[in-house]
Amino acid sequence: MELISNTQQLALLELLAAHKARFLNFRGVHYLDIGFKYITNILTSQLAIRIHVHQKKAAHLLDPAQLVPKQLGQLPTDVIQSNRRLDAATINIRDTRFNPLIGGIAIRNLRHNLLGTLGAVVLDRQNQTWVGISNHHVLINKNGKKGDPVTQPASNNINDIIGFVTRWDEKLDCAIFSLNNSRMIAPRILDIPTAVTSIKEPLLGMTVVKSGRTTGKTYGVVEGVSEEEFTIVPLKNGPLPPDPEISAPGDSGSIWLDITDHSAVGLHYAGEKDSAPQNERAWAKKMNRITAALDISF
């Protein structure tokens, strides 16, 4: 699958923006992106505007006004059935204590019984200190507050507190927490050979890797992109190991990296509810949006 250029992707995103409001009003539509078209459930290299629905229905069961045209301008459309599942999890006793603190390990807000992944240790540009990054739904969820303690391992033991929630962006499903100097830190990610030092835009066709608490190190390819997020599907062929399951509960907060230079491209937050291997898909928020919103850097 050929990697698309940033210029071409920006032009396609402008086309998507022109039609987004219209299709989000259709019943059952929950997400729009531009990406590769599926033909008889096989991913192709053809670009399309993609309309994600919770449940695909036959055309005769739909109101004619709710039918998606086969083409918008010069670009075909594709209706995709998908259902996001936030990838937080309940506590798993296999999680262990890490020193130094690195990305790819389990963390938890003591206020609730959910855990996720510490994506990485990053720099808070507001005060030039090291902080941890993960998802909003991991660190805040429904009742989290500024100052909540964060533990590693993901336990209810106050001796495992490594820091405290500082700020977040709910729309981008991201949050950071200060580190309390109880342990050493390292700005790297478990099972990733080099430190993450830069960010970039995720591009259609880009091969990516992440290291998460539950599924560990998995590989995928960017197959859909919208203004603020993108989707990843498992690799099918090539020199890298195929991963039929690229994410699972507990992986929320892990960071997707470009395989070529380990630049951070996205913050993982959800996976596909459907357990069928052919429907496996991961969802991530764009890292360049997150670093701007939280005022952080790698």
N, C-alpha and C positions, 0 to 999 in steps of 0.2 A: 504494500500500500504506500503510495507516494506521499511524502510530506508536503503539505500545502505551504505557501509563502504567507508571511504576516500581512503583506499588502492585499493579497487575494482574500484572506480570511476577514480582514477589516471590511472589505467591500461587501462580502456576503453577510456580515453582521449588520451592516446598514440596511440591506434588503430585509433581513429578519425583523429589524426594529420597525420597519414600515408596516408589517403585517401582524406584529405580536398582539396588539390590543384586540384586534378582530378575532383571532382564533382562541385567545384565552377566555372569551365569552362563550365559546362552544361548550356544551355540556360534556363533562368527563375529561376535558383537556386540562392538564396540570403543568405542562412544561413545553417550551418550544426551544429548538436549537437548530443550528446548521451542522450537517455532518454527512456521513456516508450512508447511502441508501441501501436498504435490505430488499432483496428480491427473493421470494419464496424462502424467507428466513435465513438467507445467506448474505453476509456483509460484502458489498461490492465497493469499488473505487469511485462510483458515481456520486457526485455531490448533490445534496437535496436540502430543502427546508423540511424539518422533521417536526411533526406534531405528536407529542406524547399523550396518550390517553390511559386511563386506568383499565378500561375494558374495550377492546375492539368489537364493533358491531357491524353486521351486514348493512349495506347501503339502504335496503328497503325498510329497515327498522328505524331509520333516522329521518328527521325533518329535512326536507330538501335544502332549507336554509342553513343546515348544520353539516352539509356535505363539504368535505375538503376538496378543492379543485386539484386535478392531477398535476397542474403546473402553475407556478407563479412567476411571471416574467419569463426569463430563460431557464429557470431552475425548476426541476421536478419537485414534487412533495412526497413525503413518506409518513404514514401514520404508524406509530410504534406503540405497542402496549408495554407499559413499564410502571412499576410501583416502588417508590423509594422506601427504604427501611433505615432509620437512623442507627448507626453502628456503635451504639453504647451497649454495655453488657452489665450483668450482675457480677459480683465478686467471684474470682476464680482463685482457689488456694495455690495454684501453680505459679502465681506471680511471685517474683523474688525481689529482694532489695538490691538496688544498684548504687555503686559509688565508684566512679563519678556518675552524676546524672547525665544521661544522653537521650536522644530521641528514640522512639520506637518502644518505650516501656510503659507499663500500666500506671495510671494516676487516678485519683478520685477526690472529689470535694466531700469533706466529712459530713456535710449537711444532708446528703442523699446517698442512696445505695446503688448508684450507677458508676461505671468506670469507663475509661477510654484510654487513648494513647497520648503520651507526651510527644508531640510532633518533633520538637527540637528545642534546644536552648538558643534564644535569639537576643539581639541587643535592643533594649528600650531606648529609642532616640531622645526621649524627653529628659531622661536623667543619666544616660550612659551606663546603665546597669544591665546585668543579664537577667532574663525572664524566661519562663516556660510558656509555650503556646499549645493550645488544643482547641476543641470545639466549644462553642457557647453551650450546646446541649449537654456537654460533658461537665463543664465547670460551673455553669449557672443553672441550666435546666429551667424548671418552673419557679423555684423559690430560692435560688442562690443569691448571694449578696456580696458586695465589695467587702473584702477582708476575710471571706470564708477561708478556712485552712485547707490546703491541698496535701494529700499524702502519697507517698511512694515507698513500698508497694501500696496498692489500692486497698488500704485497710482502714479500720476505725481506731487505730492506735495513735495516740497523740505523739508518741515518740517517732512516728514515721512522717510527721509534718515537715514538708520541704519548702513551703511558701504559702502565700496568701493571694487570693484573687484581687486583681487591680482594675482592669477595664476590659470591655468587650464590644462586639458589634453583632447584634442578634441577627440582622438580615444576612450577614456574611457568615453566620454560625462560627464565630471565632472568639477567643478570649485569651488573655494572658494572665500570668500570676507571678508575683515577685518571688525570689529565691532567698531563703533565710540563712545561707552560709553554713547550714548544718552538714553539708557534704561538698565534695569537689564537683566541678561541672566540666563538661566537654561539649563544644558545639559541633558534635557529630551525631550520626544516627546508627543504631545497631544494625550490623550486617551490610552497611554501606561503606565502601573502602576509602572514600575521601570525604573531607568536611564539606558542608554546604556553605558556599560563600556568595552566591548570587541568586537572582530570581529571573524568570523570563515568562513570556506569554506562552500558554499551551497552544500548540498548533495541531490541526487535524492531521492524523497520520503519525504523530510523534510517539515513539516508544518510551514508556515511562515505567518507573519502579517505585514501590513504597515498602516501608518496613513498619508493620503494625503489631499490636499486642497479641492478636489472636491468630491471624494467618501468616504472620512473619513477613518475609521478603517475597513479594509477588510482582509479576510483570504484566503490563497491559499496553494497549494502544489507544490514543485519544480518538474517539469516533464521533464525538458531537461536541459543539461549542456554542455557548450563548454569551450574553454580555458579561455575566458575573460568574459563570461556572462552566463545567465541562463534564463529559462522561467518558468512562474508560471501559473497554471490554477486554477479555483475555486474549493473549496472543494465540494464534492457531498454528502458525508455522514459523520456522526460523531457528537460529542458533541458541536462543534463550529458552529455558525450560517452560513448557506450557503450564499455566495455573488455571484449572477449571473454576476454582473458587478464589477470586482475587480480593475479597473482603468478607468480613463477618462481624457480628456484634463484638465490640471491644476495640475494633480498629479505628473508630472515630478519633480524629485528631492527628492521624499519621499524615505524612507529607509525601505527595507524589513528586518525583524528580525526573528530569529529562535524563535518559540513560546515557546520553553521549558525554555530558559534562557534569551531571548531578546538580544542575541548577534546580531550585525549587519552583514548581509550576502550580501546585495546588494543595489545598488542605482537604483531606478526605473527610466526608461527613455522613455518607449513606451508601447502602448497597441495595440490590434488587430483592424484593420480598419473594418473588417466584424462585423456587429452588431448582427449577429445570436448568441444566448446564447451558443450554443454548440461549437462555435469557439472562445469563449473568452479566451484570453491569455495575460499575461503581460511579459515585457522584462526588465531585470535588468543587470547592470554591477557588477561584483564581487567586494565586498568591500575590500577584501585583496589586490586586484590589485590597487584600487583607493587610499587607504591609503599609499601604497608604492610610487605611482606616485606623489601624492600631498604632501607627507611628513607630514601627519596628524595622529592623534590618537583620540580615544574616551576616 
